[in-house]
């Protein structure tokens, strides 16, 4: 098949600041019939591995360090031999879940490649300090993690998050992309840069 983005929905829990919530997570595979990048391996490593099949896993990328997005990263890495990457500003979250395991570092502007596709790392703090989005210019796709959803920014009411910071990240890193760019978030349905840009000033007014 031509290079594309596949989505798997897995279900489990997210825990932070003493609370636990039931969540459905979008796990993405970027690649083709031969190799993939796994994005945010959540909750069910067996379902993820079944979807991967016999393809090579070129890497495991975590858009941020919340436990629902990183929970199965080590299990998938152990089964596939793939390296794990995370922005270093989220290591304090990572270490709670996977103490003693050191992921590779993601950085702003870093370029990854898989199946002939370019995947550009955009540092988008706010939901967490090390949050990133992944831009695939050839497919006109942005995997936005928990930075931007259909209907607005990711949550900023918990530890290590900040509303003004996420607004700045969205304005500077996402709304500057081509308007037709498809946005694939960490939870829920897809949207576009154009659809979300129309509501930016309403988010600012609304506040968090």
Secondary structure by P-SEA (a helix, b strand, c coil): ccbbbbbbbbbbbcccccbbbbbbbbbbbccccccbbbccccccaaaaaaaaccccccbbbbcccccccccaaaaaaaaccbbbbbcccaaaaaaaccccbbbbbbbccbbbbcccbbbbbbbccccccbbbbbbbccccccccccccccccccccccccccaaaaaaaaacccccccccbbbbccccccccaaaaaaaaaaaaaacc
